[in-house]
């Protein structure tokens, strides 16, 4: 406010200067007949003086308004009236009086050859002096207003200093009561005192939130079985928690201290949850009058029990190396800035459904022991789950990743779902391990994606998945049934060096750009490319087909190459359509081949007499035309 007052003075000076300039211009160009003849030199001196005063006023005002070098101390300090301000006021009053007198005298009618009416001239001079006195009165009124403002300002500062001293005393006393040697009831009372203090003094809210977070960062060991925690969870979750934290401490006094400390910590968590809950309407305004906007949370290495931040609004949150015991509820939470959950350990259910991350989110090396729900999450910036571990069911259904998403070296032990997920940025799953089922049904990858070196240990679904940019699965291992049925690849795709140990389905898949299946090994089960459409080149060079290779009804609109490929079982191209002839140069097939249903492309056959030398066991023959 003081800074605005300083700038306000500058605007006033600019306005005065502009008014003086306009008056001088009007007097010179429009109403030059105000000047009595013969006095032009004296009037020009006054005119130049007005111009000088106006220029000084504009320069001083511009310095106050636009000068970035003015320090905060100068802006806040009360400055005495400068001598030139008084001089300018005197000049203004004198100028107004002189202009008024001359204008009135110039309008007094004078008979031809006469000296004019002395009475009218005297009255004109009196009126001009009255106008000058009025101008002086206006300036005096301004000085009185300034004096009144200074008095009110002094009173305001006095009251503000008294309030600050009282707040500081309450703040210091409440912080001292949070000491570890205090009774738990006293500590809870101090937390509520800090809460009330923050509610009444918005400028101290962030500081008080930091104190509460610092208290939660203090070392803490959960009591066994957590029986003192209000049971808001289903019975099976409570029983699972008791298995995770078996009772080890049998000393009654130690148990009592831990349970009391737990109640204090739950009170601190409840204060944060209550005041970060915004309940915003459709216009973005908080309906909760107790909402604290713009708060930052630093809970590094904190131990949080049944932490509930659902539907809250947080500016910045740090949970690095934190330990979450029981439920961790972030459903519907909005994070305005960066979120850090690196190396966090969530031992119970984790719910991030419908959460919004407006800046980057970091889950590097996090551990989720129980189920985790990221369904309908919205990640506006980049997100990193690198080296994370998901031990129970994990779902990202309908989530939106607008920035880059990294799951590099993550481990998914239980079933994982990415159904209808939208990956709008670059996505990386390199070196991931999916030890149970994973589902990418109807997912959309808008940017380049990488699944290099991934291990899919169970059923893997990419049904109706859309890849709008290039994707690579190089070096990936599919240990169980794999299905890409109905998927669409709009850009190039690479499966070089991939191993499919079980059945694999590419039925109905559309490859709009070149696809690479070089050095791919298909296991003993069927490899199905039925009704697949290849709009660009398809390369299966040096691929190895242990089981049935089924390309029935496929449509090949560009070149198809199986150069150097190996076929250990039968193959079928029944009803397949070729725009150009396929190539099997150097390809080999295992003997004997007795299945009469085998369908090779036109003019290609296995020559039983043309044996091939190969590192594979058994007898092999070359394909010829």
C-alpha positions in Angstrom: 0.0 0.0 0.0 2.9 2.4 0.8 4.4 1.6 -2.6 1.1 2.5 -4.3 1.0 5.8 -2.3 4.5 6.6 -3.6 3.3 5.9 -7.2 0.1 7.9 -6.5 2.2 11.0 -5.7 4.0 10.6 -9.0 0.7 10.4 -10.9 -0.5 13.6 -9.2 2.7 15.5 -10.1 2.3 14.3 -13.7 -1.3 15.5 -13.8 -0.3 18.9 -12.4 2.5 19.2 -15.1 0.1 18.3 -17.9 -2.5 20.9 -16.7 0.2 23.6 -16.6 1.4 22.7 -20.1 -2.2 22.8 -21.4 -2.9 26.2 -19.8 0.3 27.7 -21.2 -0.4 26.4 -24.6 -4.0 27.7 -24.5 -2.9 31.1 -23.2 -0.3 31.5 -25.9 -2.2 30.2 -29.0 -5.8 30.8 -28.2 -6.2 33.6 -25.8 -3.2 35.8 -26.6 -5.5 38.9 -26.4 -5.5 38.5 -22.6 -2.1 40.1 -22.6 -2.4 44.0 -22.5 -0.4 45.6 -25.3 3.1 46.8 -24.3 3.6 44.2 -21.6 4.6 41.3 -23.8 8.1 40.9 -22.4 6.9 40.6 -18.8 4.2 38.1 -19.8 6.6 36.0 -21.8 8.8 35.8 -18.6 5.8 34.4 -16.7 5.0 32.0 -19.5 8.5 30.6 -19.5 8.3 30.2 -15.7 5.1 28.2 -16.0 6.7 25.9 -18.6 9.7 25.3 -16.3 7.5 24.5 -13.4 5.4 22.1 -15.5 8.5 20.4 -16.8 9.9 19.9 -13.3 6.6 18.5 -12.1 6.4 16.0 -15.0 10.0 14.9 -14.4 9.5 14.3 -10.7 6.3 12.5 -11.3 7.8 10.2 -14.0 10.7 9.3 -11.6 8.2 8.2 -9.0 6.1 6.2 -11.4 8.6 4.6 -13.8 11.9 4.6 -12.0 12.8 0.9 -11.2 15.8 2.0 -9.1 13.8 3.5 -6.3 14.4 1.4 -3.3 11.6 0.0 -1.1 12.9 2.0 1.9 12.5 5.3 0.0 9.0 4.4 -1.0 7.9 3.4 2.4 9.6 6.3 4.3 7.7 9.5 5.1 9.5 12.3 3.3 9.3 16.0 4.4 8.0 18.5 1.9 10.8 19.7 -0.3 11.5 23.4 -0.7 10.8 23.3 -4.4 7.3 22.0 -3.7 6.6 25.1 -1.6 8.1 27.3 -4.3 6.0 25.6 -7.0 2.9 26.1 -5.0 3.7 29.9 -4.6 4.4 30.1 -8.3 1.1 28.4 -9.1 -0.9 30.7 -6.8 0.9 33.8 -8.2 0.3 32.6 -11.8 -3.4 31.9 -11.2 -3.8 35.3 -9.6 -2.0 37.1 -12.4 -3.9 35.3 -15.2 -7.2 36.0 -13.5 -6.5 39.7 -13.0 -5.3 40.2 -16.6 -8.2 38.3 -18.1 -10.7 40.4 -16.1 -8.9 43.6 -17.0 -8.9 42.7 -20.6 -12.6 42.2 -20.6 -13.4 45.6 -19.1 -14.9 47.7 -21.8 -12.9 50.9 -22.5 -14.5 53.8 -24.4 -12.6 55.1 -27.4 -9.9 57.5 -26.3 -10.9 57.1 -22.6 -9.0 55.6 -19.7 -11.7 53.1 -18.7 -13.9 52.8 -15.7 -11.6 52.9 -12.5 -14.3 51.2 -10.4 -14.6 48.2 -12.8 -10.8 47.9 -12.9 -10.7 47.9 -9.1 -13.4 45.2 -8.9 -11.5 43.1 -11.5 -8.3 43.3 -9.4 -10.3 42.3 -6.3 -11.9 39.4 -8.1 -8.5 38.2 -9.4 -7.0 38.4 -5.9 -10.0 36.4 -4.6 -9.3 33.7 -7.3 -5.7 33.6 -6.1 -6.8 33.3 -2.5 -9.0 30.4 -3.6 -6.1 28.7 -5.2 -4.0 29.2 -2.1 -6.9 27.8 0.0 -7.0 24.7 -2.2 -3.2 24.2 -1.7 -3.7 24.7 2.1 -6.5 22.1 2.0 -4.2 19.6 0.4 -1.5 20.2 3.0 -4.1 19.7 5.8 -5.2 16.5 4.0 -1.6 15.3 4.0 -1.2 16.1 7.7 -4.4 14.1 8.4 -3.1 11.2 6.3 0.2 11.2 8.2 -1.7 11.1 11.5 -3.9 8.1 10.4 -0.9 6.4 8.9 1.0 6.7 12.2 -2.0 5.3 14.1 -2.3 2.4 11.6 1.4 1.6 12.0 1.0 1.7 15.8 -1.9 -0.7 15.7 -0.2 -2.9 13.2 3.0 -3.1 15.3 0.9 -4.0 18.4 -0.9 -6.8 16.4 2.4 -8.1 15.1 3.8 -8.2 18.6 0.7 -10.1 19.9 0.8 -12.5 17.0 4.5 -13.1 17.5 3.9 -13.8 21.2 1.1 -16.3 20.5 3.1 -17.9 17.7 6.2 -18.3 19.9 4.2 -19.7 22.8 2.3 -22.2 20.7 5.5 -23.3 19.0 7.2 -23.9 22.4 4.2 -26.0 23.5 4.8 -28.4 20.6 8.0 -29.5 22.3 8.5 -33.2 22.7 8.5 -33.0 26.5 5.0 -31.5 26.6 1.9 -33.4 27.5 0.0 -34.6 24.4 -3.1 -32.6 25.3 -0.9 -29.4 25.5 0.5 -30.2 22.1 -2.9 -30.6 20.5 -4.0 -27.4 22.1 -1.0 -25.6 20.7 -1.8 -27.0 17.2 -5.3 -25.6 17.5 -3.9 -22.3 18.7 -1.7 -22.1 15.6 -4.7 -23.0 13.4 -6.7 -20.2 14.9 -3.8 -17.8 14.5 -3.4 -18.7 10.9 -7.1 -18.4 10.2 -7.1 -14.8 11.5 -3.8 -13.8 10.0 -3.5 -14.9 6.4 0.0 -13.5 6.1 1.2 -16.0 8.7 -0.5 -19.1 7.2 2.5 -20.4 5.2 4.8 -20.0 8.3 2.4 -21.9 10.5 1.9 -24.6 7.8 5.7 -25.0 7.8 5.7 -25.5 11.6 3.0 -28.2 11.3 4.9 -29.9 8.5 8.2 -29.7 10.6 6.4 -31.4 13.5 5.2 -34.2 11.2 8.7 -34.7 9.9 9.9 -35.6 13.4 10.9 -39.3 13.8 8.0 -41.4 14.7 7.3 -45.2 15.1 3.8 -46.3 14.6 2.2 -48.3 17.5 1.5 -51.9 16.8 -1.7 -52.7 15.0 -2.7 -49.0 14.9 -5.7 -49.8 17.0 -6.0 -46.2 18.1 -6.6 -45.0 14.6 -10.3 -44.3 13.9 -11.5 -47.2 11.9 -12.7 -45.7 8.6 -11.4 -48.5 6.5 -12.9 -51.9 5.6 -12.1 -54.7 7.9 -9.9 -56.6 5.4 -7.7 -53.5 5.0 -7.4 -53.2 8.8 -6.4 -56.9 9.0 -3.8 -56.4 6.3 -2.3 -53.5 8.1 -2.0 -55.6 11.2 -0.1 -58.2 9.3 2.2 -55.5 7.9 2.9 -54.1 11.4 2.9 -57.0 13.9 3.1 -56.1 17.6 6.7 -56.0 18.7 6.6 -53.5 21.6 4.9 -55.1 24.6 5.9 -52.5 27.2 2.6 -50.7 28.3 4.2 -47.3 29.0 5.9 -47.2 25.6 2.7 -48.2 23.8 0.8 -45.5 25.7 3.3 -42.8 24.6 3.2 -43.9 21.0 -0.6 -43.9 20.9 -0.7 -40.5 22.4 1.8 -39.2 19.9 -0.3 -40.7 17.1 -3.3 -38.7 18.2 -1.3 -35.5 18.1 0.0 -36.3 14.6 -3.5 -37.1 13.4 -4.6 -33.7 14.7 -1.9 -32.0 12.8 -2.8 -33.9 9.6 -6.5 -33.1 10.1 -5.7 -29.3 10.3 -3.9 -29.5 7.0 -6.7 -31.5 5.4 -9.4 -29.1 6.7 -7.8 -25.9 5.5 -6.5 -27.2 2.1 -10.0 -28.4 1.1 -11.2 -25.8 -1.3 -14.6 -27.1 -2.5 -14.4 -24.7 -5.5 -17.5 -23.9 -7.5 -17.7 -23.8 -11.3 -16.2 -20.3 -11.3 -13.1 -21.5 -9.5 -13.9 -19.8 -6.2 -13.6 -21.7 -2.9 -16.8 -22.2 -1.0 -14.9 -23.3 2.1 -14.3 -20.1 4.1 -11.6 -21.9 6.0 -9.6 -22.6 2.9 -5.9 -21.5 2.9 -4.8 -20.8 -0.7 -1.3 -21.2 -2.1 0.1 -23.4 0.7 3.3 -25.4 0.2 3.8 -28.7 2.0 7.3 -30.0 2.9 6.8 -33.5 4.4 10.2 -34.9 3.5 10.9 -38.2 5.4 7.6 -37.7 7.4 5.6 -40.6 8.7 1.9 -40.1 7.8 -0.9 -42.3 9.1 -4.1 -42.5 7.1 -3.2 -39.3 5.3 -6.2 -37.7 3.7 -5.6 -34.8 1.2 -8.7 -35.6 -1.0 -10.2 -32.7 -3.0 -7.6 -30.3 -1.6 -5.6 -27.6 -3.4 -1.9 -27.5 -2.8 0.7 -25.2 -4.3 3.8 -27.4 -4.0 4.1 -30.7 -2.2 7.2 -32.6 -1.2 6.9 -36.2 0.1 10.4 -37.4 -0.7 11.3 -40.5 1.4 8.1 -40.2 3.3 6.3 -43.2 4.8 2.5 -43.6 4.4 0.9 -46.0 6.9 -2.6 -47.0 6.1 -4.7 -45.2 3.5 -3.1 -42.4 1.4 -6.0 -40.5 -0.1 -5.1 -37.9 -2.8 -8.3 -38.3 -4.8 -9.4 -35.1 -6.6 -6.4 -33.2 -5.2 -5.1 -30.4 -7.4 -1.3 -29.7 -7.3 -0.5 -26.3 -8.7 3.3 -26.8 -8.7 5.8 -29.6 -8.6 5.0 -32.8 -6.6 7.8 -34.9 -5.2 7.2 -38.5 -4.1 10.6 -39.8 -4.8 11.5 -42.9 -2.8 8.2 -42.7 -0.9 6.9 -45.8 0.7 3.1 -46.2 0.7 2.2 -49.2 2.8 -1.6 -49.1 2.4 -4.0 -48.2 -0.3 -3.1 -45.2 -2.4 -5.8 -43.3 -4.2 -4.9 -40.6 -6.7 -8.1 -40.9 -8.8 -9.1 -37.6 -10.5 -6.1 -35.8 -9.2 -4.7 -33.0 -11.2 -0.9 -32.4 -11.5 -0.5 -29.0 -13.1 3.3 -29.2 -13.0 5.8 -32.0 -13.0 5.2 -35.1 -10.8 8.0 -37.3 -9.5 7.4 -40.8 -8.2 11.0 -42.1 -8.8 11.8 -45.2 -6.8 8.5 -45.1 -5.0 7.1 -48.3 -3.5 3.4 -49.1 -3.4 2.7 -52.1 -1.2 -1.0 -52.1 -1.5 -3.4 -51.2 -4.4 -2.9 -47.9 -6.1 -5.5 -46.0 -8.2 -4.5 -43.3 -10.7 -7.7 -43.6 -12.7 -8.8 -40.4 -14.5 -5.7 -38.6 -13.3 -4.6 -35.6 -15.3 -0.9 -35.0 -15.6 -0.4 -31.7 -17.4 3.4 -31.7 -17.3 6.0 -34.5 -17.2 5.7 -37.4 -14.8 8.3 -39.8 -13.7 7.6 -43.3 -12.3 11.1 -44.6 -13.0 12.3 -47.5 -10.8 8.9 -47.6 -9.0 7.5 -50.8 -7.5 3.8 -51.7 -7.6 3.2 -54.8 -5.4 -0.6 -54.9 -5.7 -3.2 -54.0 -8.3 -2.5 -50.8 -10.2 -4.8 -48.9 -12.4 -4.3 -45.8 -14.7 -7.7 -46.2 -16.5 -8.8 -43.0 -18.4 -5.7 -41.0 -17.2 -4.3 -38.3 -19.3 -0.6 -37.7 -19.7 -0.1 -34.3 -21.5 3.7 -34.2 -20.9 6.4 -36.8 -21.2 5.8 -40.0 -19.1 8.6 -42.2 -17.9 8.1 -45.6 -16.3 11.6 -46.8 -17.0 12.7 -49.8 -14.9 9.4 -49.9 -13.0 8.1 -53.2 -11.6 4.5 -54.2 -11.7 4.0 -57.3 -9.7 0.2 -57.5 -9.7 -2.3 -56.8 -12.5 -1.9 -53.4 -14.1 -4.5 -51.5 -16.2 -3.9 -48.6 -18.6 -7.3 -48.8 -20.3 -8.3 -45.8 -22.4 -5.2 -43.8 -21.3 -4.1 -40.9 -23.4 -0.3 -40.5 -23.7 0.1 -37.1 -25.4 3.9 -36.8 -24.8 6.8 -39.1 -25.2 6.3 -42.3 -23.3 9.0 -44.6 -22.0 8.5 -48.1 -20.5 12.1 -49.3 -21.1 13.3 -52.2 -18.9 10.0 -52.4 -17.1 8.8 -55.7 -15.7 5.1 -56.6 -15.9 4.9 -59.8 -13.8 1.2 -60.1 -14.0 -1.5 -59.2 -16.5 -1.2 -55.8 -18.1 -4.0 -54.1 -20.1 -3.5 -51.2 -22.6 -6.9 -51.6 -24.2 -8.1 -48.5 -26.2 -5.0 -46.6 -25.1 -3.7 -43.8 -27.4 0.0 -42.9 -27.8 0.2 -39.5 -29.6 4.0 -39.2 -29.4 7.0 -41.5 -29.7 6.9 -44.5 -27.3 9.5 -46.9 -26.2 9.0 -50.4 -24.7 12.6 -51.5 -25.2 13.8 -54.4 -23.0 10.4 -54.9 -21.3 9.4 -58.2 -19.8 5.7 -59.1 -20.0 5.4 -62.1 -17.7 1.6 -62.7 -18.1 -1.2 -61.9 -20.5 -0.6 -58.6 -22.3 -3.4 -56.8 -24.1 -3.1 -53.9 -26.6 -6.6 -54.3 -28.0 -7.8 -51.4 -30.2 -4.7 -49.4 -29.1 -3.8 -46.5 -31.3 -0.1 -45.5 -31.9 -0.1 -42.1 -33.7 3.7 -41.9 -33.7 6.6 -44.3 -33.9 7.0 -47.0 -31.3 9.7 -49.6 -30.6 9.6 -52.9 -28.7 13.2 -53.9 -29.4 14.6 -56.6 -27.2 11.2 -57.1 -25.4 10.2 -60.5 -24.0 6.6 -61.6 -24.1 6.4 -64.7 -21.8 2.6 -65.3 -22.1 -0.3 -64.7 -24.4 0.1 -61.4 -26.3 -2.7 -59.7 -28.2 -2.6 -56.5 -30.4 -6.1 -57.3 -31.9 -7.6 -54.2 -33.6 -4.5 -52.0 -32.9 -3.5 -49.3 -35.4 0.1 -48.2 -36.0 0.1 -44.8 -37.9 3.9 -44.6 -37.9 6.8 -47.0 -38.0 7.0 -49.8 -35.5 10.0 -51.9 -34.5 9.8 -55.4 -32.9 13.5 -56.2 -33.7 14.9 -58.9 -31.4 11.5 -59.5 -29.7 10.7 -63.0 -28.2 7.2 -64.3 -28.1 7.1 -67.4 -26.0 3.4 -68.0 -26.2 0.6 -67.3 -28.7 0.6 -63.8 -30.3 -2.3 -62.1 -32.0 -2.0 -59.3 -34.6 -5.5 -60.1 -36.0 -7.1 -57.1 -37.7 -4.1 -54.8 -37.0 -3.4 -52.0 -39.4 0.2 -51.0 -40.2 0.2 -47.7 -42.0 4.0 -47.3 -42.1 6.9 -49.7 -42.3 7.1 -52.4 -39.6 10.2 -54.2 -38.6 10.1 -57.8 -37.2 13.7 -58.6 -37.8 15.3 -61.3 -35.7 12.0 -61.9 -33.9 11.5 -65.3 -32.4 7.9 -66.7 -32.3 7.4 -69.5 -29.9 5.8 -73.0 -30.3 2.3 -71.5 -30.3 0.5 -69.9 -33.2 1.5 -66.5 -34.5 -1.6 -64.9 -36.0 -1.6 -62.0 -38.5 -5.1 -62.8 -39.8 -6.8 -60.0 -41.8 -3.9 -57.7 -40.9 -3.3 -54.8 -43.3 0.3 -53.7 -44.2 0.1 -50.4 -46.1 3.9 -50.0 -46.2 6.9 -52.3 -46.1 6.9 -55.3 -43.8 10.2 -56.8 -42.9 10.5 -60.2 -41.2 14.1 -60.8 -42.1 15.9 -63.5 -40.1 12.7 -64.1 -38.0 12.2 -67.6 -36.5 8.7 -69.2 -36.5 8.6 -72.2 -34.1 4.9 -72.6 -34.4 2.2 -71.9 -37.0 2.6 -68.6 -38.9 -0.9 -67.6 -39.9 -1.2 -64.7 -42.4 -4.7 -65.8 -43.7 -6.6 -62.9 -45.3 -3.8 -60.5 -44.9 -3.4 -57.6 -47.2 0.1 -56.5 -48.2 0.1 -53.2 -50.1 3.9 -52.8 -50.3 6.9 -55.1 -50.2 6.9 -58.1 -47.9 10.3 -59.7 -47.0 11.1 -62.9 -45.1 14.8 -62.9 -46.2 16.7 -65.4 -44.0 13.6 -66.3 -42.0 13.2 -69.8 -40.5 9.9 -71.8 -40.5 9.9 -74.7 -38.1 6.2 -75.4 -38.5 3.6 -74.8 -41.1 2.6 -71.4 -42.6 -0.5 -70.2 -44.3 -1.1 -67.3 -46.6 -4.6 -68.4 -47.6 -6.7 -65.6 -49.1 -3.9 -63.1 -48.7 -3.5 -60.3 -51.2 -0.2 -59.0 -52.4 0.4 -55.7 -54.3 4.0 -56.8 -55.0 5.5 -60.2 -54.8 6.9 -61.3 -51.4 10.6 -62.2 -51.0 11.9 -65.3 -49.2 15.5 -65.1 -50.2 17.6 -67.3 -48.0 14.6 -68.5 -46.0 14.5 -72.1 -44.8 11.9 -74.5 -43.6 12.1 -77.6 -41.4 11.6 -81.1 -43.0 9.5 -83.1 -43.4 6.6 -81.0 -44.3 3.5 -83.2 -44.5 0.7 -80.8 -43.8 -1.3 -80.5 -47.0 -3.1 -77.3 -45.7 0.1 -75.3 -45.9 -0.4 -72.3 -48.2 2.7 -70.4 -49.5 2.5 -67.3 -51.7 2.3 -68.0 -55.4 5.3 -69.6 -57.0 7.1 -70.1 -53.7 7.7 -73.7 -52.4 9.9 -75.7 -50.2 12.5 -77.7 -52.2 13.0 -80.9 -50.2 16.0 -81.8 -52.3 17.7 -78.5 -51.6 19.0 -79.0 -48.1 20.3 -76.0 -46.1 23.1 -75.9 -43.7 21.9 -74.3 -40.5 22.7 -74.1 -36.8 19.2 -75.4 -36.0 18.6 -79.1 -35.2 16.9 -81.3 -37.7 16.7 -81.2 -41.5 16.1 -77.9 -43.2 15.4 -77.0 -46.9 15.4 -73.8 -48.8 12.5 -71.9 -50.2 12.7 -71.5 -54.0 10.5 -70.0 -56.7 
